Amino acid sequence: MQNHERRSRLLDLIRVRGFAPLEELVRELGVSESTVRRDLDALEEQGTARRTHGGVLYAGGRPRLAEFDERQPANWAAKRAIAVRAAAIIGDGETVLLDGGTTTYEVARLLVGRSLQVVTNSLPVANLFASESRSDLVLLGGYVSPRTGVCLGPYANELLGRLHVTTTVLSAAGIADEGLFNAHLLLAETEQAMLKAAGRVIVVADSSKFGHKSLTLVSGLDAIDMYVSDEGLPEAWRQKIAAAGSELIVTQIPEGDEAQRLPGPIPTRRHPV
């Protein structure tokens, strides 16, 4: 593969993923790490990519979303493992509501190409499905946060009040004994509307989110049907989730290509549609 062909392929990978770890790009392209680093340097000079710790962010074709871009690389291996498991729970033909969290974004990446109806308030998530012929996309309107690319506020909430979806997939800024927390007042109201619209609610959150509060309480622990987290989740939190009557799926952080192995679908436990 010539340099320009490889760099074009590299840019396509970064554009689709938003953020891609270095080791993933090495595997995808089948070249050495030093070659990928040189190609990334070239893309960064062009202004289409931005190097970060452990990987690269897509910088072309959209304004920089400061908060989203800063959070996306954090705990990426855990987010990816959680996303693999959560995506396997969702069946073809479902209507899926996805919020604007970075772990939810990883779930969305794995749903591209499947036959789904996708509802989202996230511009980065919507961009993944905008040209996808097998999925129907509904983008919620409203005020757009310039830091996260998320639509929120009364217009988004009003539209959510008219919708019913099979599954809502939510992230969280923190999870404490009181329940799920978010860092934005308006977004908390929108996520509460997402909960009401759902037949089943799945929270995707790596273990670092548990035991911490943020600005606004979104819901109690018992409002969530299923939590998907990683193996770092303490036993005390596993017991609290069980006591709340919610299902818990704990996934191991994989090595090598194991993150690509999707397990079979898990049946809905509560609130069937």
C-alpha positions, -999 to 999 in steps of 0.1 A, spaced: 0 0 0 14 34 -10 18 62 15 -12 82 3 -34 51 2 -25 41 37 -30 76 50 -63 79 33 -74 46 50 -60 58 83 -80 90 81 -112 70 73 -106 49 104 -102 79 126 -131 97 110 -155 68 117 -142 62 153 -138 98 164 -110 86 186 -88 55 179 -60 40 201 -26 36 184 -26 -2 188 -60 -5 171 -47 15 141 -16 -7 139 -38 -39 138 -62 -25 113 -35 -13 88 -11 -43 94 19 -20 95 45 -11 122 38 13 150 65 36 138 48 38 103 15 47 119 32 74 140 47 89 109 14 89 91 -3 105 121 23 132 122 15 139 86 -23 140 92 -17 163 122 2 187 101 -27 187 77 -51 196 105 -73 165 101 -61 146 132 -49 155 167 -26 133 187 -35 126 223 -23 102 250 -25 67 235 -42 75 203 -56 101 179 -87 122 176 -104 132 143 -101 169 139 -114 174 103 -148 183 92 -163 194 125 -155 220 152 -136 207 182 -160 196 210 -137 203 240 -154 183 267 -162 153 244 -127 152 229 -110 154 263 -131 126 279 -132 101 250 -97 87 253 -100 82 291 -104 46 302 -108 36 265 -101 -1 269 -128 -4 296 -153 17 275 -147 -5 245 -152 -37 264 -184 -24 279 -196 -12 245 -190 -46 230 -212 -62 256 -239 -36 255 -241 -37 217 -247 -74 218 -277 -69 241 -295 -48 214 -313 -68 188 -318 -60 151 -350 -41 145 -350 -23 178 -355 14 183 -325 26 203 -321 59 221 -285 69 227 -273 98 248 -241 118 242 -217 101 266 -183 88 253 -191 52 264 -224 55 246 -205 67 215 -185 35 216 -217 15 217 -230 35 187 -198 27 167 -206 -10 171 -242 -5 160 -234 11 127 -244 -12 98 -272 -29 117 -309 -26 110 -321 -3 137 -340 29 144 -316 52 162 -327 82 182 -301 105 197 -294 140 210 -257 137 202 -242 152 170 -211 129 171 -234 98 174 -258 111 147 -228 116 124 -220 79 126 -255 70 112 -261 100 89 -251 81 58 -259 46 70 -286 31 47 -297 3 70 -305 25 100 -332 52 104 -320 82 123 -339 107 144 -319 136 158 -334 154 187 -334 192 184 -328 220 209 -299 240 223 -266 224 212 -239 224 238 -207 236 221 -185 216 245 -202 182 239 -222 185 207 -253 174 226 -289 188 220 -308 195 252 -334 217 267 -372 220 264 -374 213 226 -355 180 230 -376 171 260 -409 179 242 -400 156 213 -389 128 237 -423 131 254 -438 119 221 -415 90 215 -413 54 228 -382 34 222 -372 -2 229 -340 5 246 -324 37 260 -286 36 265 -273 61 290 -239 71 304 -233 88 337 -210 114 352 -212 96 385 -231 69 403 -236 71 440 -259 56 466 -286 81 456 -284 71 420 -271 85 386 -256 119 384 -249 143 356 -227 174 354 -252 195 334 -286 207 347 -303 209 313 -289 175 302 -301 159 334 -337 170 325 -332 156 290 -319 123 303 -349 120 327 -371 123 296 -351 96 279 -358 73 309 -395 79 305 -394 71 268 -378 37 273 -391 2 275 -357 -8 289 -328 13 302 -292 3 301 -265 23 318 -230 19 304 -204 31 329 -168 21 336 -160 13 373 -143 47 379 -178 63 378 -191 44 408 -189 60 442 -189 95 429 -215 123 426 -218 151 401 -239 182 399 -274 169 394 -292 137 403 -309 121 372 -325 90 388 -324 65 415 -304 32 411 -337 13 408 -348 32 377 -322 13 356 -329 -21 342 -293 -31 335 -258 -18 343 -229 -28 321 -195 -21 337 -160 -36 338 -142 -60 361 -129 -32 383 -163 -27 398 -161 -33 436 -181 -61 452 -199 -36 474 -213 -19 442 -223 -52 427 -244 -59 458 -260 -24 457 -270 -29 421 -285 -63 429 -303 -48 460 -318 -22 437 -334 -49 416 -313 -42 385 -293 -66 364 -255 -62 362 -232 -74 335 -195 -72 343 -171 -75 313 -134 -82 313 -111 -57 297 -98 -78 268 -64 -81 253 -56 -82 216 -86 -88 193 -109 -102 220 -128 -70 221 -141 -78 186 -159 -110 197 -195 -101 202 -214 -125 226 -249 -135 219 -279 -113 227 -293 -112 262 -331 -112 266 -349 -82 281 -355 -88 318 -380 -60 325 -404 -37 307 -408 -56 274 -421 -36 245 
